[in-house]
Amino acid sequence: MVYKFLLTIAILVVLPSFGAQNVAGQKYYLKYCSSCHGKGNRGGGLASKEEWKSYFSKEAELLIFLHEDLPEIVKYLNSKKFKNQKRKMLKFLLEFASDSDSIPSCNN
């Protein structure tokens, strides 16, 4: 009985923190990316899970390369702010990648 109670408490504590990361990732995407890449179902659906992982790997070198003609975006991608936000943004993008089963709803 105690185990069921502890499991329930653990679920109630842990699951919201996973969702919060997606909300934060969604917020970062909407703030920094949506003006060019669109809101809602366009965001994560622009690439597959593996493509997103590739874009964000190696200090986001590929993202920087793909945005080299946009100095403000390159500045953001090279910033400490992005380095602190990229894990949450990637988590959001992976959840709504073109090959995921999730349906995005970030029309904020």
Summary of the structure (lengths in Angstrom):
residues: 108
radius of gyration: 16.0
end to end distance: 42.4
largest distance: 60.2
contacts: 278
relative contact order: 0.19
helix: 76%
strand: 0%
